[in-house]
Amino acid sequence: MTAYSASPSPHAARPVNVTAMIDRNGISPFQVLIVVLCFLIVAIDGFDTAAIGFIAPAIRTQWQLTPAQLAPALGAGLAGLMAGALLFGPFADRIGRKRLLLLCVFGFGVASVASAFSTSMQMLIVLRFLTGMGLGAAMPNAITLTSEYCPASRRSFLVTTMFCGFTVGSALGGFVAAALIEHYGWRAVLLTGGIVPLLLLPVLARFLPESVRYLAAAGRPAPQIVAILQRIAPLENLADASFVTSEGKAAGSPITRLFRPDLLRGTLLLWLTFFMSLLVIYLLSSWLPMLLRSTGVSLQTAALVTAMFQVGGTLGAIVLGWLMDRINPHYVLAISYALAGVFTAAIGTLTATPWLAALAVFGAGFCVSGSQVGANALSAAFYPTDCRATGVSWANGIGRIGSVVGSLSGGAMLAAGMTMPSLFLVVGVPAVFAGMSMLALGIFGHARPADGAAAFVETKSAG
């Protein structure tokens, strides 16, 4: 346990645990502002991630490309998301959450603006990869920063609600693309995706704080910590206080800390969950419209049925986050992932009746996309402050490998000539594995000392 004194008083300083202080106070307007700002970051992330899918038909027409020639541009962003999470996400545990977020927002804003002026497919691929790297590092750090300012009793709900910005941004991308492409061309969509984060950057620099838990663990000046804590709880007496973190300053790099004996099992189980979960999400998101079209339904019907996946995911994130604050979160996610497998398998037998297929797609989105957002919140609660950003970033990075596998798997299964019931049954299996992993994490994976998270897990286990 490490303490940092707020004053040079000669008598013994009164220790204040910053995590416990946040946990025992309600939600202040200051904390709401943090959630809103991170929501905006993630919304822009969702817009830029989805943008390439909306503009792909226009690019293909203008540059006279075959689907095979266009595919690398679609995959470059996903590869960048994976690389950004794995390579740059961990820097937040060294230089701070806010500083890395600002660098990422600036980076993917500039890269998106530059991609709007691409003169060749090769140039667009490189710039989409760079945009993805910024996005891949920004998202898990927005999750981490939000989590570190939320009291344990409301953490899951607030983090999942904040993360709904991603689906809002993705959906908004469709409306914006439809309006801009017709009048200004596809480049205007990428330009918008770059200018908006650059305009948001000064607002983030001015109003987004550094994580107070990170500041205490890093031994930053006490007045800086006091100024933040008093915005959360202005009536708290912090005179002559020393600020305490539960785990102190850990040795080694943040990446090696993920494999400490007390974290190793949980790290591997989280990685398995993220891999399987994002595999299903991206397979359904990428291939569901084409799979539905192959059954003979109209393009409009296929689009409307597919849209229910995102609608279900947004609602699922909020409902599951609420439940995770009241019931053991591991069991909530385990059951939800198992149900996702059932709903996904059901899609294949209901394609002949579009409204029933839409209900199954909604249920699959509610359970698998909602659970993935909940898993992000759970991963932020699992890791201690000294490696939290790294833990969340690497879980997302491993999950992105699953997203690439999922994006490629749909085509392979179609080429194999699988029937619709068999295909969707296979797609549902990874969701069940994700549920089993969450169940194992709840039973075996959380017996370790962490900054506030141990108490968080104990509280939920008691529930």
C-alpha positions in Angstrom: 0.0 0.0 0.0 1.4 3.4 -1.0 0.5 6.8 0.5 1.0 10.3 -0.9 0.6 13.2 1.6 -1.5 16.2 0.7 0.5 18.5 3.0 3.9 18.7 4.8 2.2 18.6 8.2 4.5 17.2 10.9 1.8 15.1 12.4 0.6 11.8 11.0 -1.4 12.3 7.8 -4.9 10.8 7.6 -5.0 8.1 4.8 -7.6 8.5 2.1 -8.2 5.6 -0.3 -9.2 7.2 -3.5 -11.1 4.1 -4.7 -13.1 3.8 -1.5 -13.9 7.5 -1.6 -15.3 7.2 -5.1 -17.3 4.1 -4.1 -18.9 5.7 -1.1 -20.1 8.8 -2.8 -22.9 9.2 -5.4 -22.5 10.3 -9.0 -21.5 13.9 -9.3 -22.0 16.2 -12.3 -18.2 16.0 -12.8 -18.4 12.2 -13.2 -21.4 12.5 -15.5 -19.3 14.9 -17.6 -16.6 12.2 -17.9 -19.1 9.6 -19.0 -20.4 12.0 -21.6 -17.0 12.9 -23.0 -16.0 9.3 -23.2 -19.3 8.5 -24.9 -18.4 11.1 -27.5 -15.0 9.5 -28.1 -16.5 6.1 -28.5 -19.3 7.4 -30.8 -16.7 8.9 -33.1 -14.8 5.6 -32.8 -18.0 3.8 -34.0 -18.6 6.3 -36.8 -15.0 6.0 -38.2 -15.0 2.2 -37.8 -18.2 1.7 -39.7 -17.5 4.5 -42.3 -15.6 2.2 -44.7 -18.5 -0.2 -45.0 -20.9 2.6 -45.9 -18.7 4.1 -48.5 -17.3 0.9 -50.0 -19.9 0.6 -52.8 -19.1 4.2 -53.9 -15.3 3.5 -53.9 -15.8 0.4 -55.9 -17.8 2.2 -58.5 -15.5 5.2 -58.8 -12.3 3.2 -59.0 -13.7 0.2 -60.9 -12.7 -2.4 -58.3 -13.5 -6.0 -58.0 -14.7 -7.3 -54.5 -11.3 -9.0 -54.1 -9.5 -5.6 -54.7 -11.8 -3.8 -52.3 -11.4 -6.4 -49.5 -8.0 -5.1 -48.2 -9.5 -1.7 -47.5 -12.3 -3.2 -45.5 -9.8 -5.4 -43.5 -7.2 -2.7 -43.0 -9.2 -0.9 -40.4 -9.8 -4.1 -38.4 -6.1 -4.9 -38.5 -5.3 -1.4 -37.3 -7.8 -1.8 -34.4 -6.0 -4.9 -33.3 -2.5 -3.4 -33.7 -3.5 -0.2 -31.9 -5.0 -2.0 -28.9 -2.0 -4.4 -28.5 0.8 -1.9 -29.2 -0.4 1.5 -27.9 -3.1 0.7 -25.4 -0.6 -0.3 -22.7 1.1 3.1 -22.8 -1.9 4.5 -20.8 -0.5 2.6 -17.8 2.8 4.5 -18.2 1.9 8.0 -19.4 -1.7 8.3 -18.2 -5.2 7.6 -19.7 -5.9 11.2 -20.7 -2.6 11.9 -22.5 -2.9 8.7 -24.6 -6.6 9.4 -25.4 -5.7 12.9 -26.6 -2.9 11.5 -28.8 -5.2 8.8 -30.2 -8.0 11.2 -31.0 -5.5 13.5 -32.7 -4.0 10.6 -34.6 -7.1 9.0 -36.0 -8.6 12.4 -36.8 -5.6 13.4 -38.9 -5.4 9.9 -40.5 -9.1 10.0 -41.4 -8.8 13.5 -43.0 -5.7 12.3 -44.9 -7.6 9.2 -46.1 -10.2 11.5 -47.7 -7.5 12.6 -50.1 -6.4 9.2 -51.1 -5.3 8.9 -54.7 -5.0 5.1 -54.9 -6.2 2.0 -53.2 -2.8 1.3 -51.7 -2.8 4.8 -50.1 -6.3 4.3 -48.7 -5.4 0.9 -47.2 -2.4 2.4 -45.4 -4.4 5.4 -44.0 -7.3 3.2 -43.0 -4.8 1.0 -41.1 -3.4 4.1 -39.3 -6.9 5.3 -38.5 -7.7 1.9 -37.0 -4.6 2.0 -34.8 -5.7 5.2 -33.2 -9.2 3.9 -32.8 -8.0 0.6 -31.4 -6.0 2.3 -28.6 -8.7 5.0 -27.8 -11.6 2.7 -27.2 -10.2 0.6 -24.3 -8.7 3.6 -22.6 -12.1 5.4 -22.7 -13.5 2.3 -21.0 -10.7 2.3 -18.4 -11.0 6.0 -17.6 -14.8 5.8 -17.3 -14.5 2.7 -15.0 -12.0 4.4 -12.8 -14.4 7.3 -12.0 -17.5 5.2 -11.4 -18.5 3.9 -8.0 -18.5 0.0 -7.9 -22.3 -0.1 -7.2 -23.0 1.6 -10.6 -19.9 0.8 -12.6 -21.2 -1.8 -15.0 -24.3 0.3 -15.9 -22.4 3.5 -16.4 -19.6 1.8 -18.5 -22.0 -0.1 -20.7 -24.2 3.0 -21.2 -21.1 5.0 -22.2 -20.1 2.3 -24.6 -23.4 2.5 -26.3 -21.8 5.5 -28.0 -20.1 3.0 -30.3 -23.4 1.7 -31.7 -24.9 5.2 -31.8 -21.9 6.4 -33.8 -22.0 3.4 -36.1 -25.7 4.0 -36.8 -25.2 7.7 -37.3 -22.5 6.8 -39.8 -25.2 5.3 -42.0 -27.4 8.4 -42.0 -24.4 10.7 -42.5 -23.0 8.6 -45.3 -26.4 8.5 -47.1 -26.7 12.3 -46.9 -23.1 13.1 -47.9 -22.3 10.6 -50.6 -25.2 11.6 -52.8 -24.2 15.3 -52.8 -20.5 15.4 -52.0 -19.1 11.9 -52.7 -17.5 9.3 -50.4 -14.5 11.4 -49.5 -16.8 13.8 -47.5 -17.7 10.9 -45.1 -14.0 10.3 -44.3 -13.4 14.0 -44.0 -16.3 14.3 -41.5 -14.9 11.4 -39.5 -11.6 13.3 -39.2 -12.8 16.8 -38.6 -15.2 16.0 -35.8 -12.6 14.4 -33.5 -10.2 17.3 -34.2 -12.9 19.8 -33.2 -13.6 17.7 -30.0 -9.9 17.6 -29.1 -9.7 21.1 -27.3 -12.9 20.2 -25.4 -11.3 17.0 -24.2 -8.0 18.7 -23.3 -9.9 21.3 -21.2 -12.6 19.2 -19.5 -11.5 15.6 -19.4 -9.4 14.8 -16.2 -6.7 12.3 -15.8 -7.7 9.2 -13.8 -7.4 10.1 -10.1 -6.5 6.4 -9.4 -3.7 6.6 -11.9 -2.5 9.9 -10.3 -2.4 8.4 -6.8 -0.7 5.2 -8.0 1.9 7.2 -9.9 2.7 9.4 -7.0 1.6 12.6 -8.6 1.4 15.9 -6.5 -1.3 15.7 -3.8 -2.9 19.1 -4.7 -3.7 17.7 -8.2 -5.4 14.7 -6.6 -7.3 16.9 -4.0 -8.6 19.2 -6.8 -10.2 16.3 -8.6 -11.6 14.5 -5.5 -13.2 17.7 -4.3 -15.1 17.9 -7.6 -16.5 14.5 -6.9 -17.2 15.1 -3.2 -16.9 18.8 -2.3 -17.9 18.2 1.4 -15.1 15.7 2.0 -12.4 17.0 4.4 -9.1 16.4 2.6 -6.9 18.6 4.8 -3.7 16.8 5.9 -4.7 13.7 3.9 -2.4 11.1 2.4 -3.7 9.3 -0.6 -3.6 5.6 -0.6 -3.8 3.0 -3.4 -4.5 -0.6 -2.6 -1.7 -2.2 -4.6 1.1 0.4 -4.6 3.7 0.7 -7.4 4.1 -2.6 -9.1 7.4 -3.8 -10.6 7.8 -4.8 -14.2 6.0 -3.7 -17.4 2.2 -3.5 -17.5 2.1 -6.4 -20.1 4.1 -8.8 -17.9 1.8 -8.0 -14.9 -1.2 -9.5 -16.9 0.6 -12.9 -16.4 1.1 -12.6 -12.6 -0.1 -15.8 -10.8 -3.1 -14.0 -9.4 -4.1 -12.6 -12.8 -3.0 -15.2 -15.3 -6.1 -17.5 -15.2 -8.5 -14.5 -15.4 -6.5 -12.9 -18.3 -6.7 -16.1 -20.4 -10.4 -16.5 -19.7 -11.1 -12.9 -20.7 -9.1 -13.4 -23.9 -11.1 -16.5 -24.8 -14.4 -14.6 -24.1 -13.4 -11.6 -26.2 -12.1 -13.8 -29.1 -15.3 -15.9 -29.3 -17.6 -12.9 -28.7 -16.2 -10.7 -31.4 -15.9 -13.6 -33.8 -19.7 -14.0 -33.6 -20.4 -10.3 -33.7 -18.4 -9.6 -36.8 -19.4 -12.7 -38.6 -23.1 -11.8 -38.2 -22.5 -8.1 -38.9 -20.6 -8.8 -42.0 -22.5 -11.7 -43.5 -26.1 -11.6 -42.2 -27.5 -9.3 -45.0 -26.0 -11.6 -47.7 -27.1 -14.8 -45.9 -30.6 -13.4 -45.7 -30.6 -12.3 -49.3 -29.6 -15.9 -50.4 -32.9 -17.1 -49.0 -34.8 -14.9 -51.5 -35.9 -12.0 -49.3 -35.7 -8.5 -50.7 -32.7 -6.2 -50.0 -34.9 -3.9 -47.9 -36.1 -6.8 -45.8 -32.6 -8.1 -45.3 -31.4 -4.6 -44.2 -34.3 -4.2 -41.7 -33.8 -7.6 -40.2 -30.0 -7.0 -39.9 -30.6 -3.6 -38.2 -32.3 -5.5 -35.4 -28.9 -6.9 -34.4 -27.6 -3.4 -33.6 -30.9 -2.4 -31.9 -30.8 -5.5 -29.7 -27.1 -4.9 -28.9 -27.7 -1.3 -27.7 -30.6 -2.3 -25.5 -28.8 -5.4 -24.3 -25.8 -3.4 -23.2 -27.9 -1.1 -21.0 -30.1 -3.9 -19.5 -27.1 -6.3 -18.9 -25.1 -3.5 -17.3 -28.0 -2.8 -14.9 -28.2 -6.5 -14.0 -24.4 -6.7 -13.5 -24.6 -4.1 -10.8 -27.2 -6.2 -8.9 -26.3 -9.8 -9.6 -23.0 -11.6 -9.9 -21.8 -10.2 -13.3 -20.0 -13.3 -14.4 -23.2 -15.3 -14.2 -25.2 -12.6 -15.9 -22.8 -12.7 -18.9 -22.5 -16.5 -18.9 -26.3 -16.9 -19.2 -26.5 -14.1 -21.8 -23.8 -15.6 -24.0 -25.5 -19.1 -23.8 -28.8 -17.5 -24.9 -26.9 -15.8 -27.7 -26.0 -19.2 -29.0 -29.6 -20.3 -28.9 -30.9 -17.2 -30.7 -28.2 -17.4 -33.3 -28.9 -21.0 -34.1 -32.6 -20.2 -34.3 -32.0 -17.6 -37.1 -31.2 -20.4 -39.5 -34.6 -22.1 -39.0 -36.7 -18.9 -39.2 -35.4 -17.3 -42.3 -38.6 -18.2 -44.2 -40.6 -16.0 -41.8 -38.9 -12.6 -41.8 -40.6 -11.2 -38.6 -39.6 -14.3 -36.6 -36.0 -14.1 -38.1 -36.0 -10.4 -37.0 -36.9 -11.4 -33.4 -34.1 -14.0 -33.4 -31.6 -11.5 -34.7 -32.7 -9.0 -32.1 -32.2 -11.6 -29.4 -28.8 -12.5 -30.7 -27.8 -8.9 -30.8 -29.2 -8.3 -27.3 -27.3 -11.2 -25.9 -23.9 -11.3 -27.7 -23.3 -7.6 -28.5 -24.8 -6.6 -25.1 -22.6 -9.2 -23.4 -19.5 -7.9 -25.2 -20.0 -4.4 -23.8 -20.6 -6.0 -20.4 -17.3 -8.0 -20.8 -15.5 -4.7 -21.4 -16.9 -3.3 -18.1 -16.0 -6.6 -16.3 -12.4 -6.5 -17.6 -11.9 -3.0 -16.3 -13.1 -4.1 -12.9 -10.9 -7.2 -13.0 -7.5 -5.6 -13.4 -5.8 -3.4 -10.8 -4.9 0.2 -11.5 -1.2 -0.5 -12.4 -2.2 -2.6 -15.5 -5.9 -1.9 -16.0 -5.5 0.0 -19.3 -3.2 -2.7 -20.6 -5.5 -5.5 -19.5 -8.5 -3.9 -21.2 -6.5 -3.0 -24.3 -5.0 -6.5 -24.8 -8.4 -8.2 -24.2 -9.8 -6.0 -27.0 -6.7 -6.7 -29.2 -7.1 -10.5 -28.8 -10.8 -10.0 -29.5 -10.0 -8.2 -32.8 -8.2 -11.4 -34.0 -11.6 -13.1 -33.5 -13.3 -10.3 -35.5 -10.9 -11.0 -38.4 -11.6 -14.7 -38.2 -15.3 -14.0 -38.1 -15.2 -11.7 -41.0 -13.5 -14.4 -43.1 -15.5 -17.4 -41.8 -18.8 -16.4 -43.4 -17.4 -16.6 -46.9 -15.8 -19.9 -46.2 -19.0 -21.4 -44.9 -21.0 -20.1 -47.8 -18.4 -21.6 -50.2 -18.7 -25.0 -48.4 -22.4 -25.0 -49.3 -23.7 -25.3 -45.8 -27.5 -25.2 -45.3 -28.9 -22.2 -43.3 -29.8 -24.2 -40.2 -26.3 -25.9 -40.1 -24.5 -22.6 -40.7 -26.2 -20.6 -38.0 -25.9 -23.5 -35.6 -22.1 -23.4 -36.1 -22.1 -19.7 -35.7 -23.8 -20.0 -32.3 -21.2 -22.4 -30.9 -18.5 -19.7 -30.1 -21.1 -17.7 -28.1 -21.6 -20.8 -25.9 -17.9 -21.1 -25.4 -17.8 -17.4 -24.4 -20.5 -18.1 -21.8 -18.5 -21.1 -20.5 -15.5 -18.9 -20.2 -17.4 -16.3 -18.2 -18.8 -19.0 -15.9 -15.2 -20.3 -15.3 -14.0 -16.7 -14.6 -16.8 -16.3 -12.0 -15.9 -19.6 -10.3 -12.1 -19.7 -10.6 -10.6 -16.5 -12.0 -11.1 -13.6 -9.6 -9.3 -14.5 -6.4 -6.7 -11.8 -6.5 -6.0 -8.4 -4.8 -7.0 -5.5 -7.0 -7.7 -1.8 -6.6 -11.3 -1.9 -5.5 -12.2 -4.7 -7.9 -11.8 -7.4 -5.3 -14.5 -5.7 -3.2 -16.5 -5.3 -6.4 -16.4 -9.0 -7.1 -17.1 -10.0 -3.5 -20.1 -7.7 -3.5 -21.5 -9.3 -6.7 -20.7 -12.8 -5.5 -22.7 -12.2 -2.3 -25.6 -11.1 -4.6 
